[in-house]
Amino acid sequence: MELQEAIVRRRSVRKFTDHYVTDDEIRKMLDAARQAPSWANTQGWSFVVVRDRELIGEITETYSKTNPARGCSMGASALIVCCAKKNLSGFKGNEPKTKFREWFMFDLGLAVQNIVLTVQELGLGTVIVGSLDHEACRKLLRLPEDTEAVVVLPVGRPQEPDKKGPAKKELKELVYLDKYGEMYARIY
């Protein structure tokens, strides 16, 4: 699958078959994640692959009560909990170098996008779960105090592999030339 096709076809998947996601498939996802760029190449991310069914249930219980990802997480072959070290990305020493003290969110987002696109390329599916009790999840996984559990990715084979996604905004609603609000008509 070409990159552009993976980008366009990627969907949030909340219904999986009973397909077992292999360790080799997981390795490909996580190898793609580690190739992502990060602030000063700090690579402040880590990933916990959860296969234990009981622990999957406990992590799913940290999701908000109305989170539609609860069902698919219980049916997933594995969860990938994407974590990031605080006060590393965006810092030099202990000094923040950007007004955004949580730059780790940007770095981890790049790594997560690499995972998500690799999942698509492998014919699998996932959804990015962020509505959860992050501290409870962090404790379940015994993460160090300086590391956050940011998102959970339930991974499996989609029940509906070619499901259409929602419409996306047009470029003219998002892209400007030189100053905000100035049309960039040559690309619309």
C-alpha positions, 0 to 999 in steps of 0.5 A, spaced: 500 500 500 502 506 498 503 512 503 497 516 500 493 510 500 494 509 507 493 516 509 486 516 505 483 510 507 485 510 514 479 510 519 478 509 526 476 502 527 471 500 533 469 493 531 474 487 530 474 480 528 477 474 532 484 475 528 490 474 532 495 480 531 502 477 531 508 479 534 511 480 527 506 485 526 506 488 532 514 489 531 513 492 524 508 497 528 513 499 533 519 499 529 515 505 525 514 508 531 521 509 533 523 512 526 518 518 528 522 525 528 522 528 535 525 534 539 533 534 539 532 526 537 530 525 544 525 519 543 522 520 549 516 515 548 515 508 550 510 503 548 507 497 553 504 492 549 498 489 553 496 482 551 494 479 558 486 479 557 485 481 565 490 487 564 486 489 557 480 489 561 483 493 567 485 498 562 479 498 559 476 500 565 480 506 566 476 509 559 471 514 560 464 510 562 461 513 555 467 512 551 465 507 545 472 504 544 470 500 551 467 494 546 473 494 541 478 494 546 475 488 549 475 485 542 482 487 540 488 482 540 492 487 543 493 494 546 499 498 545 499 503 550 503 509 548 507 513 553 512 519 554 517 522 558 515 528 561 520 534 561 525 532 556 522 534 549 522 541 548 527 542 554 534 543 554 537 541 561 531 543 566 529 549 562 523 549 557 525 552 550 518 553 548 512 555 551 508 549 550 511 545 556 508 538 554 512 538 547 512 530 548 505 530 546 507 533 539 513 528 539 508 522 541 503 524 536 508 523 530 510 516 533 503 514 534 501 516 526 507 512 524 503 506 528 496 508 525 499 508 518 503 501 519 496 498 522 493 500 515 498 498 511 498 491 514 490 491 513 489 491 521 485 497 524 485 501 531 482 507 534 486 512 538 483 512 545 485 518 549 479 519 554 481 515 560 484 516 567 491 517 565 493 516 572 490 510 573 492 507 567 499 509 568 499 505 575 496 499 572 502 499 568 507 501 573 510 506 569 515 511 572 513 517 575 516 521 570 512 518 564 505 519 562 500 514 559 498 518 553 493 514 549 491 507 548 491 503 541 487 497 541 489 493 535 485 488 531 483 486 524 477 490 522 470 487 521 468 492 516 475 493 512 473 498 507 468 502 511 467 510 509 470 515 513 467 522 515 468 528 510 474 532 511 474 539 510 477 542 504 484 545 503 481 552 502 478 552 509 485 550 512 490 553 508 492 560 507 498 564 503 503 569 507 497 571 512 491 568 516 485 569 512 489 570 505 486 565 500 492 561 497 487 560 490 493 556 486 492 550 490 485 549 491 
